Structures are given as structure tokens and as C-alpha cells.
């Protein structure tokens, strides 16, 4: 699989995402939305950064089980119940991303939602990856 991150100079410089990702490969993995659920199905963490770390870890666990790596991610959508809080924690969330997934950022979007499936969940991530 090859990926090319495209960040045209006429667009604002991306921070923690890529404007476009051109991916070629033989398998596409669609990753279901992941929140901060533990193996017992209970939301862990009281803060957005704690929940983000667990949700990202869950997303990457599903990706690894499908044979992929974080570098294979082509697109991730973050659903947050409070975008202002997400922005306030952006520095810490970026460090969590780099620690778990590295610096090969997929195309990303953050969308505010009224609530998630589990009322305690503050954030959910879904996406897709292209594998060789």
C-alpha cells in the first residue's frame, strides 16, 4: 500500500491532519465508531483526553486485528459532544495521537454531536484504512 499526503500550499497549513490522502492498495478496512469502552462495555475516563486516548486505542486495536497499522489510516472522523472542549485540549489530544498513531496523519474531520450512543461518552472515532 502506498499513501501520499497532499497539503496544497494554497490551503491553510494543516495541524494534526492532512488535507487529502491518496491511497492505493488491495484492501480497504472500514472501522466502526469507537468510544472509550473497556472490555466489559463500560466507558472509562472522566475527561475528554482520557476518553480520546481509549477511543483511539480501540480504533487502532481494530485496525491491527484487521492487519493494518496507523500509517494505513486514510480517513478518521472524530465525533465530539463539545468541540470547544476538544479545541481547548487540542495540544494534549495531539500528543496522544502522536504517541499512539505517529505523525502520518490521515484526512480528518471533527464534528460536534448532541450525544453519542452511550451517554457517558464524550468522543467517538471512526474511519477507514487502505492496506496492501
N, CA, C and O of each residue as an XYZ file, in Angstrom:
528
protein
N       0.835     -1.168      0.000
C       0.000      0.000      0.000
C       0.879      1.230      0.000
O       1.916      1.277      0.662
N       0.455      2.204     -0.739
C       1.156      3.480     -0.702
C       0.156      4.572     -0.339
O      -1.013      4.520     -0.722
N       0.632      5.541      0.393
C      -0.181      6.704      0.690
C       0.637      7.942      0.401
O       1.844      7.992      0.639
N      -0.042      8.917     -0.107
C       0.582     10.212     -0.359
C      -0.276     11.254      0.348
O      -1.464     11.387      0.055
N       0.318     11.984      1.268
C      -0.385     13.063      1.945
C      -0.257     14.316      1.089
O       0.843     14.713      0.706
N      -1.401     14.931      0.797
C      -1.438     16.091     -0.083
C      -1.884     17.302      0.729
O      -2.997     17.337      1.254
N      -1.008     18.284      0.825
C      -1.300     19.511      1.565
C      -0.911     20.702      0.698
O       0.199     21.222      0.806
N      -1.840     21.132     -0.170
C      -1.533     22.191     -1.131
C      -1.170     23.513     -0.447
O      -1.751     23.863      0.580
N      -0.216     24.240     -1.015
C       0.221     25.488     -0.398
C      -0.861     26.572     -0.377
O      -0.772     27.510      0.415
N      -1.874     26.456     -1.230
C      -2.924     27.474     -1.244
C      -3.965     27.276     -0.138
O      -4.871     28.096      0.012
N      -3.840     26.180      0.645
C      -4.717     25.944      1.785
C      -3.963     26.252      3.077
O      -2.732     26.251      3.109
N      -4.704     26.511      4.117
C      -4.111     26.752      5.432
C      -3.249     25.557      5.822
O      -3.646     24.417      5.578
N      -2.077     25.785      6.422
C      -1.230     24.655      6.818
C      -1.976     23.740      7.791
O      -2.542     24.224      8.771
N      -1.986     22.432      7.540
C      -2.700     21.515      8.417
C      -1.947     21.290      9.726
O      -0.718     21.235      9.750
N      -2.693     21.163     10.789
C      -2.120     20.860     12.097
C      -2.831     19.635     12.638
O      -3.995     19.718     13.030
N      -2.146     18.495     12.666
C      -2.747     17.272     13.190
C      -3.660     16.562     12.220
O      -4.436     15.702     12.637
N      -3.599     16.887     10.942
C      -4.375     16.213      9.916
C      -3.730     16.488      8.571
O      -2.845     17.337      8.469
N      -4.166     15.776      7.535
C      -3.759     16.066      6.166
C      -4.993     16.511      5.392
O      -6.094     16.025      5.651
N      -4.821     17.431      4.445
C      -5.965     17.887      3.661
C      -6.507     16.778      2.774
O      -7.717     16.674      2.577
N      -5.630     15.960      2.247
C      -6.060     14.839      1.401
C      -5.040     13.716      1.541
O      -3.860     13.948      1.805
N      -5.527     12.501      1.358
C      -4.652     11.335      1.358
C      -5.005     10.511      0.133
O      -6.144     10.074     -0.031
N      -4.018     10.305     -0.725
C      -4.202      9.441     -1.883
C      -3.661      8.078     -1.484
O      -2.477      7.933     -1.180
N      -4.542      7.078     -1.488
C      -4.146      5.739     -1.044
C      -4.389      4.743     -2.159
O      -5.417      4.772     -2.836
N      -3.418      3.859     -2.332
C      -3.620      2.765     -3.274
C      -3.191      1.481     -2.579
O      -2.189      1.440     -1.866
N      -3.956      0.465     -2.801
C      -3.680     -0.813     -2.163
C      -4.737     -1.809     -2.577
O      -5.544     -1.545     -3.468
N      -4.725     -2.958     -1.924
C      -5.642     -4.004     -2.363
C      -6.788     -4.260     -1.395
O      -7.732     -4.966     -1.748
N      -6.735     -3.700     -0.166
C      -7.795     -3.940      0.813
C      -8.191     -2.635      1.489
O      -7.337     -1.829      1.857
N      -9.477     -2.441      1.646
C      -9.987     -1.292      2.385
C     -10.631     -1.823      3.651
O     -11.440     -2.750      3.607
N     -10.272     -1.236      4.771
C     -10.833     -1.629      6.061
C     -11.673     -0.467      6.570
O     -11.164      0.636      6.771
N     -12.967     -0.722      6.779
C     -13.865      0.276      7.339
C     -13.939      0.035      8.839
O     -14.289     -1.057      9.285
N     -13.609      1.056      9.608
C     -13.511      0.925     11.058
C     -14.741      1.547     11.722
O     -15.039      2.727     11.531
N     -15.441      0.735     12.498
C     -16.633      1.202     13.207
C     -16.265      2.252     14.237
O     -15.123      2.321     14.692
N     -17.226      3.053     14.593
C     -17.026      4.063     15.618
C     -16.591      3.430     16.927
O     -17.168      2.440     17.375
N     -15.571      4.011     17.531
C     -15.037      3.510     18.793
C     -15.081      4.619     19.831
O     -14.645      5.743     19.581
N     -15.611      4.288     20.994
C     -15.592      5.201     22.128
C     -14.613      4.642     23.147
O     -13.807      3.769     22.826
N     -14.680      5.140     24.362
C     -13.740      4.740     25.419
C     -14.242      3.511     26.172
O     -14.095      3.433     27.392
N     -14.829      2.556     25.466
C     -15.323      1.346     26.124
C     -14.180      0.422     26.508
O     -13.232      0.227     25.747
N     -14.290     -0.154     27.724
C     -13.347     -1.192     28.119
C     -13.891     -2.538     27.657
O     -14.932     -2.588     27.003
N     -13.208     -3.625     27.986
C     -13.628     -4.947     27.524
C     -14.943     -5.411     28.136
O     -15.550     -6.366     27.651
N     -15.390     -4.736     29.206
C     -16.686     -5.051     29.810
C     -17.809     -4.191     29.238
O     -18.955     -4.302     29.674
N     -17.489     -3.328     28.258
C     -18.506     -2.497     27.640
C     -18.857     -1.257     28.435
O     -19.937     -0.693     28.258
N     -17.964     -0.825     29.304
C     -18.208      0.363     30.122
C     -17.260      1.485     29.691
O     -16.081      1.251     29.426
N     -17.798      2.707     29.626
C     -16.984      3.862     29.271
C     -15.999      4.141     30.403
O     -16.380      4.203     31.572
N     -14.731      4.308     30.040
C     -13.683      4.618     31.017
C     -13.213      6.049     30.811
O     -13.262      6.578     29.701
N     -12.762      6.660     31.878
C     -12.242      8.023     31.813
C     -13.332      9.054     32.000
O     -14.430      8.936     31.455
N     -13.006     10.064     32.779
C     -13.962     11.134     33.053
C     -13.712     12.368     32.202
O     -14.597     13.212     32.054
N     -12.508     12.480     31.640
C     -12.166     13.671     30.866
C     -12.086     13.333     29.385
O     -11.921     12.176     28.998
N     -12.209     14.371     28.571
C     -12.096     14.190     27.128
C     -10.755     13.578     26.730
O     -10.746     12.626     25.950
N      -9.618     14.077     27.229
C      -8.348     13.442     26.846
C      -8.271     11.964     27.237
O      -7.763     11.151     26.465
N      -8.764     11.609     28.413
C      -8.744     10.193     28.824
C      -9.599      9.352     27.886
O      -9.189      8.269     27.468
N     -10.770      9.843     27.561
C     -11.653      9.091     26.679
C     -11.104      9.043     25.253
O     -11.225      8.022     24.577
N     -10.500     10.145     24.793
C      -9.907     10.162     23.457
C      -8.811      9.109     23.345
O      -8.739      8.385     22.352
N      -7.960      9.024     24.361
C      -6.869      8.047     24.328
C      -7.414      6.625     24.230
O      -6.910      5.822     23.445
N      -8.431      6.311     25.013
C      -9.011      4.957     24.976
C      -9.715      4.704     23.644
O      -9.575      3.627     23.064
N     -10.475      5.694     23.154
C     -11.193      5.526     21.884
C     -10.210      5.324     20.734
O     -10.427      4.459     19.885
N      -9.136      6.109     20.693
C      -8.125      5.939     19.646
C      -7.451      4.588     19.782
O      -7.218      3.910     18.782
N      -7.133      4.188     21.007
C      -6.545      2.859     21.226
C      -7.464      1.755     20.736
O      -7.000      0.777     20.149
N      -8.768      1.900     20.971
C      -9.732      0.902     20.493
C      -9.781      0.871     18.965
O      -9.824     -0.203     18.364
N      -9.774      2.054     18.337
C      -9.787      2.120     16.875
C      -8.548      1.441     16.306
O      -8.637      0.674     15.346
N      -7.391      1.725     16.902
C      -6.146      1.125     16.411
C      -6.092     -0.369     16.682
O      -5.495     -1.111     15.902
N      -6.703     -0.827     17.771
C      -6.760     -2.267     18.046
C      -7.571     -2.977     16.963
O      -7.186     -4.048     16.493
N      -8.689     -2.378     16.572
C      -9.499     -2.969     15.492
C      -8.712     -2.977     14.184
O      -8.756     -3.954     13.436
N      -7.996     -1.895     13.913
C      -7.184     -1.807     12.695
C      -6.088     -2.867     12.697
O      -5.879     -3.542     11.689
N      -5.391     -3.017     13.811
C      -4.325     -4.029     13.895
C      -4.884     -5.442     13.723
O      -4.265     -6.288     13.077
N      -6.067     -5.689     14.310
C      -6.690     -7.014     14.176
C      -7.040     -7.318     12.719
O      -7.103     -8.481     12.319
N      -7.266     -6.273     11.934
C      -7.557     -6.445     10.505
C      -6.284     -6.496      9.666
O      -6.350     -6.638      8.445
N      -5.113     -6.379     10.321
C      -3.845     -6.464      9.609
C      -3.227     -5.136      9.243
O      -2.275     -5.095      8.465
N      -3.751     -4.039      9.791
C      -3.247     -2.728      9.433
C      -2.410     -2.080     10.513
O      -2.276     -2.603     11.620
N      -1.857     -0.945     10.177
C      -1.075     -0.134     11.095
C      -1.618      1.293     11.044
O      -2.358      1.631     10.120
N      -1.269      2.133     12.010
C      -1.736      3.514     11.972
C      -1.389      4.241     10.668
O      -2.158      5.092     10.221
N      -0.271      3.926     10.065
C       0.127      4.580      8.812
C      -0.825      4.244      7.666
O      -0.831      4.941      6.652
N      -1.632      3.185      7.808
C      -2.584      2.794      6.769
C      -3.876      3.592      6.825
O      -4.687      3.517      5.902
N      -4.084      4.362      7.905
C      -5.319      5.136      8.022
C      -5.390      6.181      6.916
O      -4.453      6.954      6.718
N      -6.500      6.196      6.202
C      -6.702      7.186      5.154
C      -7.657      8.280      5.606
O      -7.520      9.431      5.191
N      -8.628      7.934      6.455
C      -9.652      8.888      6.891
C     -10.108      8.563      8.299
O     -10.364      7.402      8.616
N     -10.214      9.580      9.154
C     -10.757      9.429     10.508
C     -11.711     10.596     10.745
O     -11.400     11.747     10.438
N     -12.871     10.276     11.293
C     -13.811     11.310     11.727
C     -13.923     11.226     13.239
O     -14.098     10.145     13.802
N     -13.820     12.371     13.886
C     -13.956     12.476     15.337
C     -15.306     13.125     15.619
O     -15.604     14.211     15.120
N     -16.106     12.452     16.417
C     -17.398     12.992     16.842
C     -17.235     13.392     18.304
O     -16.952     12.547     19.153
N     -17.411     14.666     18.596
C     -17.222     15.174     19.953
C     -18.517     15.824     20.432
O     -19.212     16.491     19.666
N     -18.827     15.621     21.702
C     -20.028     16.243     22.265
C     -19.800     17.716     22.594
O     -20.754     18.442     22.875
N     -18.545     18.161     22.561
C     -18.232     19.560     22.865
C     -16.964     19.950     22.103
O     -15.851     19.673     22.550
N     -17.147     20.597     20.948
C     -15.994     20.977     20.126
C     -15.136     22.027     20.829
O     -13.917     22.038     20.656
N     -15.744     22.897     21.608
C     -14.947     23.886     22.345
C     -13.987     23.186     23.311
O     -12.827     23.579     23.428
N     -14.465     22.161     23.992
C     -13.591     21.397     24.885
C     -12.522     20.663     24.078
O     -11.373     20.575     24.510
N     -12.890     20.139     22.915
C     -11.929     19.455     22.046
C     -10.810     20.432     21.669
O      -9.631     20.086     21.741
N     -11.179     21.637     21.271
C     -10.174     22.646     20.909
C      -9.316     23.026     22.111
O      -8.107     23.215     21.982
N      -9.945     23.135     23.278
C      -9.204     23.502     24.489
C      -8.154     22.453     24.842
O      -7.114     22.786     25.410
N      -8.413     21.203     24.514
C      -7.491     20.101     24.812
C      -6.667     19.679     23.591
O      -6.008     18.640     23.619
N      -6.702     20.473     22.528
C      -6.075     20.069     21.258
C      -4.604     19.686     21.417
O      -4.154     18.716     20.807
N      -3.860     20.421     22.214
C      -2.437     20.098     22.405
C      -2.250     18.718     22.999
O      -1.440     17.929     22.514
N      -2.994     18.430     24.043
C      -2.885     17.107     24.689
C      -3.395     16.004     23.767
O      -2.802     14.927     23.698
N      -4.494     16.268     23.059
C      -5.034     15.258     22.137
C      -4.041     14.974     21.014
O      -3.904     13.834     20.569
N      -3.348     16.018     20.559
C      -2.324     15.823     19.535
C      -1.178     14.955     20.028
O      -0.666     14.113     19.291
N      -0.776     15.164     21.283
C       0.291     14.321     21.846
C      -0.171     12.869     21.959
O       0.594     11.946     21.676
N      -1.412     12.673     22.370
C      -1.961     11.310     22.446
C      -1.926     10.673     21.066
O      -1.509      9.524     20.918
N      -2.369     11.426     20.042
C      -2.367     10.883     18.669
C      -0.949     10.487     18.268
O      -0.726      9.376     17.788
N       0.008     11.392     18.462
C       1.389     11.098     18.050
C       1.952      9.900     18.802
O       2.659      9.080     18.215
N       1.649      9.787     20.095
C       2.147      8.654     20.888
C       1.576      7.326     20.395
O       2.287      6.321     20.359
N       0.313      7.315     20.020
C      -0.335      6.055     19.627
C      -0.288      5.778     18.127
O      -0.186      4.623     17.712
N      -0.363      6.835     17.308
C      -0.516      6.633     15.863
C       0.605      7.231     15.029
O       0.675      6.970     13.828
N       1.469      8.012     15.621
C       2.571      8.587     14.861
C       2.205      9.899     14.198
O       1.225     10.545     14.568
N       2.998     10.284     13.220
C       2.832     11.586     12.571
C       2.333     11.495     11.135
O       2.286     12.509     10.439
N       1.961     10.307     10.679
C       1.370     10.161      9.344
C      -0.133     10.376      9.486
O      -0.897      9.424      9.643
N      -0.547     11.651      9.430
C      -1.935     11.979      9.712
C      -2.850     11.639      8.542
O      -2.513     11.905      7.388
N      -4.000     11.055      8.838
C      -4.992     10.824      7.786
C      -5.765     12.115      7.514
O      -5.598     13.109      8.220
N      -6.598     12.089      6.496
C      -7.574     13.164      6.328
C      -8.527     13.047      7.515
O      -8.949     11.944      7.863
N      -8.867     14.176      8.137
C      -9.673     14.125      9.360
C     -10.717     15.222      9.374
O     -10.594     16.243      8.698
N     -11.750     14.978     10.167
C     -12.757     15.991     10.462
C     -13.187     15.804     11.907
O     -13.195     14.685     12.420
N     -13.545     16.903     12.562
C     -14.126     16.863     13.901
C     -15.538     17.423     13.770
O     -15.740     18.521     13.251
N     -16.506     16.650     14.248
C     -17.915     17.021     14.140
C     -18.523     17.032     15.534
O     -18.362     16.077     16.294
N     -19.223     18.112     15.873
C     -19.912     18.140     17.159
C     -21.265     17.439     17.021
O     -22.000     17.646     16.055
N     -21.565     16.610     18.010
C     -22.837     15.899     18.053
C     -23.532     16.193     19.376
O     -22.891     16.577     20.354
N     -24.838     16.009     19.395
C     -25.611     16.272     20.610
C     -25.258     15.270     21.693
O     -25.088     15.635     22.856
N     -25.148     14.011     21.310
C     -24.733     12.960     22.239
C     -24.325     11.742     21.426
O     -24.578     11.657     20.224
N     -23.689     10.807     22.112
C     -23.274      9.561     21.487
C     -24.111      8.425     22.049
O     -24.915      8.638     22.957
N     -23.932      7.221     21.518
C     -24.755      6.076     21.914
C     -24.793      5.903     23.432
O     -25.862      5.778     24.029
N     -23.612      5.899     24.043
C     -23.528      5.819     25.498
C     -23.489      7.248     26.028
O     -22.638      8.037     25.615
N     -24.389      7.586     26.924
C     -24.488      8.957     27.421
C     -23.213      9.460     28.090
O     -22.990     10.670     28.128
N     -22.372      8.579     28.615
C     -21.122      8.995     29.266
C     -20.010      9.294     28.266
O     -19.015      9.930     28.614
N     -20.174      8.838     27.030
C     -19.129      9.016     26.015
C     -19.048     10.480     25.585
O     -20.059     11.115     25.286
N     -17.828     10.996     25.563
C     -17.569     12.373     25.144
C     -17.028     12.457     23.722
O     -17.082     13.514     23.093
N     -16.503     11.336     23.214
C     -15.854     11.339     21.909
C     -15.953      9.949     21.283
O     -15.945      8.935     21.980
N     -16.048      9.927     19.952
C     -16.063      8.676     19.190
C     -15.260      8.896     17.914
O     -15.321      9.965     17.308
N     -14.509      7.878     17.514
C     -13.705      7.960     16.293
C     -14.078      6.800     15.375
O     -14.223      5.663     15.825
N     -14.230      7.097     14.090
C     -14.367      6.032     13.097
C     -13.473      6.389     11.914
O     -12.897      7.476     11.866
N     -13.363      5.476     10.971
C     -12.515      5.792      9.828
C     -12.357      4.621      8.887
O     -13.043      3.606      9.005
N     -11.444      4.781      7.952
C     -11.086      3.663      7.092
C      -9.603      3.705      6.755
O      -8.956      4.752      6.790
N      -9.103      2.542      6.432
C      -7.684      2.381      6.107
C      -7.570      1.612      4.800
O      -8.462      0.848      4.431
N      -6.474      1.825      4.119
C      -6.178      1.092      2.878
C      -4.917      0.287      3.137
O      -3.858      0.841      3.432
N      -5.049     -1.039      3.020
C      -3.949     -1.966      3.300
C      -3.381     -2.528      1.997
O      -4.064     -2.565      0.974
N      -2.123     -2.964      2.051
C      -1.522     -3.554      0.843
C      -2.211     -4.849      0.454
O      -1.833     -5.476     -0.536
